[in-house]
Amino acid sequence: MNQTLTIGQAPAFVDDAAGAVPVRASGLRVDFKGQPGVLAGLDWTLAPGQVVGLLGRNGAGKTTLLETLLGLREPQGGEVRLFGQPALMPDDALRARLGYVPQHSALFEDFEAGDLLRYFRSFYSRWNDAKVDGLMSRWDIPRERRVGQLSQGQQQRLSIIRALAHEPDLLLLDEPVASLDPAGRRDFLRELVDQVLDRGTTVLFSTHILSDLERVAFNIAFLSRGHIALHASQDALLDEIRLLSGPIGRLQAAVDTHGGQVLSRRDLGEQPRWLVRFASGRLPESDAALRCEALNLEDLFLEMTQ
Amino acid sequence: MSAVLPVPGVGGHVAVLRAVARKVGRMWWLALVVLGFTGLTTMSDAPGMVARAFATMTSIALQLVWWVAASALISLNDPLSARLVPGQLRRLRELAVALMLVLAVISGGLLGLVFGHPLAFVMGGAGAMLGFSATLRWPVLWFFAWVLPFVFFPALRDLPVTIALVAFARDWHSRQPLMQTGVVLLAAGTGLWWIFQDGGAAHTRSWRRAQWWQHVMSLRGGGGMAYVAGPQDHPWASLSRLFQWGHPLWREHLLRTARPTASSVAARAEFAALRGLHWSASGSTSILIIAVFLIGELALLAVAPDRAERVVRGAIPGLSIGLMSSMMAPLFGLATTLHRTRREQALLTLVPGMPRGPAMNRWLAFRLLRQYLGAWGLAVGAILVMGALAPGEASTFDARMLGLHAAAVALPAGLLLWRDWSRQVPATGNRVGMWTMAMLVLMGLSGAASGYWGFSPLWTLAVTAVATIALGAWRWRAVSRLAPFWPVGRHGGEDLAEPRGPYSP
């Protein structure tokens, strides 16, 4: 499966010529020494204002993908364009539109929290002091404490504040809530939703916490074997994708009859299991020979990434 | 080590020994240094020179081997394992003492065969090994080991109590050498035994303190862990801030004068990425040390002019070593520091105004070399000023110019800063050791040539300056062709940022 399978809110209609596509990756290939195909000809497009949760197993290449999208890592093949510009050579106007929260938030450890924000403020012409002050106070981060002395959760919150402060149009977050407690995660997600609703920011974030995705990610993408194996709105995923199990002949017949698209096959043993996407309203029914199951996000994650 | 299940008896010891041997095995290149240096001395006509060189170099190499072994052993003595793993502490202690005794006896025996007094050398070797182990437990001892002897030894050595102690030790050695050696080795072994801790709150505190010190040392360019929540209000933390007094001042200046120009943005980015290797930190330390030295010298000249000459001349080698290491710190520490701040670099390459692509390389290469040359110039100037101001006869002037030989070697070595940083892996202790050894050998050759042919080290400096300009012009063309320097190490491998213990070599 070398093509990105996009269902639901397909982003292909967006106007690239006007530079409105926040992210367009084509043919991205990244190999590491001894680990080829971390990204294997990946094609992907994000539409403006989308909130996309990126899922993949450990080591699937999520961080590499985010870094490559931002131009922090040169791919061996392919190209990334952000708002129509090559990601490897962004101009200052484009950079002012980008926000990034890396996976490791213990950064600039020798700066005091307040100094770190002043430091980053010096780079940006636009900086929302009111938002920074509000979040620093709400998230209880002492400005005079060194970053290295903050708890992991506070460091992560500070990293998020730094990324939001210049009000980016494209926000990439690499497991931004990994160190946050449930209250902190909920608060962060609310902030993220506000950001999207207020400014139409395009957000791409990787996470393993599926309940958070269910709460805010309107779109979900699965990274598997170096490709975006599936990118769809959450509703479409739940409504249109089914796990079929039964004899192969019966499975094939169900797919043919209902116009399904097979996403993955596990033909082991007597009960092969196919993950199939059907058009809305054309779902097959379970019977004695065929089992047709709806999946929750966790089951879907396991099926897509195994 | 974890893969080996300890067998009752010596199995656990063997497992630990294997872990230590893996680290010591990386020091194989020491054998080449010993053989190479010994080979050089075969050209000398002096009788016994080869044997003396071999014994001396082997003893130094054995001390370095001990440093690595002791670092490895103490890094295994973390508070949790010490408290929870049965028998682990005893194994570490027994192996440490046994290793120390074996290495001390071998090196002392070798030196004794050539120079005589083997037992005295055994005691000296054991004492040095114990001293190094103590600095691993109490890193602040490095400060006392490097600075204080140079200042106080010349002042203390003529005191009656010092003379009496030395006479007593010599007398005892002449009457009961074996007994004295036994007592000293027993004391060294006991001291080493108690350097290893048994878990608990005190162990945790000292472990954290060691991590914190390693962090401070890493700010000065060494290797080690990322920042740890440490004793921020500890007096030594204040001391570290005092030594880097210019760092926050320069940051404030950069923020106050921030402009959306490439120069201004690169200066701010570089400030965060270089941490303590930034000139504002290293320069602050150098200026403070030089100022303290000069004030001390003036005070001594005013208060005790009869002792001033001896004290000042005794202090100059130590200060020269400090200045030289400050001068070379970027060479040894930049790879580690830049690798450690590569995630910060990733963020900084995204800020508006930061040069990208070939422009980034040109900016960073230019700024790195400029800083290096600035530190180099400051150190050379300080060495010259110290030498000129030191009281005493002019004939001793060249002896005080030891640092100039280091400067002559360090100048062309500065071009190593223009490497392919995108592929740079963090520097290991062994690599730094090899570099240090190479620099020391070149310094030695420069000093020997200067002494043999009787020319000033300033001539060596002039020759290497010309060579540096030529090499720099050639290397500059490659800088633009290399992959963008930041984030450092992205093409160098993916699993290179594993956290290490606070004592890892």
Interface residues (C-beta under 8 A of the other chain):
Chain A: F32 K33 Q35 E67 L70 G71 L72 R73 E74 L88 M89 P90 D92 A93 R95 A96 L98 Y100 P102 H104 A106 L107 F108 E109 D110 F111 D115 R118 Y119 F120 S122 F123 Y124 S125 R146 V147 G148 Q149
Chain B: L219 A226 Y227 V228 A229 Q232 R251 L254 L255 A258 P260 V265 R268 A272 R275 R343 E344 A346 L347 T349 L350 V351 P352 G353 M354 R356 G357 A483 P487 R490 G493 E494
